Amino acid sequence: MASITLWSEVFPSAEESGYLLRRRYDTAKSPNTKLNSKNCPRLKLGNPVLMWKLTDTDELLDFINW
């Protein structure tokens, strides 16, 4: 089954979100080369990033609206 990978900024209630937090990247490692100053300046190397795994588009919409 395919899943959706989503990156976000770190936020205080992330651990209590109820969604599957797969990994926390610190400021020394970028989770993806596309997360750079041009595409995602707040998720680029030097900023902490969270990586989520969502099961489907319904869960993605719930996450966005959460």
Residue pairs with C-beta under 8 A, 6 or more apart in sequence:
1 55
3 53
3 54
3 55
3 56
4 53
4 54
4 55
4 56
4 57
4 59
4 60
5 22
5 51
5 52
5 53
5 54
6 51
6 52
6 53
6 54
6 60
6 63
7 31
7 32
7 35
7 40
7 43
7 49
7 50
7 51
7 52
8 14
8 43
8 49
8 50
8 52
9 42
9 43
9 47
9 48
9 49
9 50
10 24
10 48
10 49
10 50
14 21
14 50
15 21
17 63
17 66
19 52
19 54
19 59
19 63
19 66
20 52
20 53
20 54
21 50
21 51
21 52
22 51
22 52
22 53
23 31
23 50
23 51
24 48
24 49
24 50
24 51
25 31
25 48
25 49
25 50
25 51
26 48
27 45
27 46
27 47
27 48
28 45
29 45
30 36
30 44
30 45
30 49
31 43
31 49
31 51
34 40
35 43
35 44
35 45
35 49
36 44
36 45
37 44
43 49
52 63
54 60
54 63
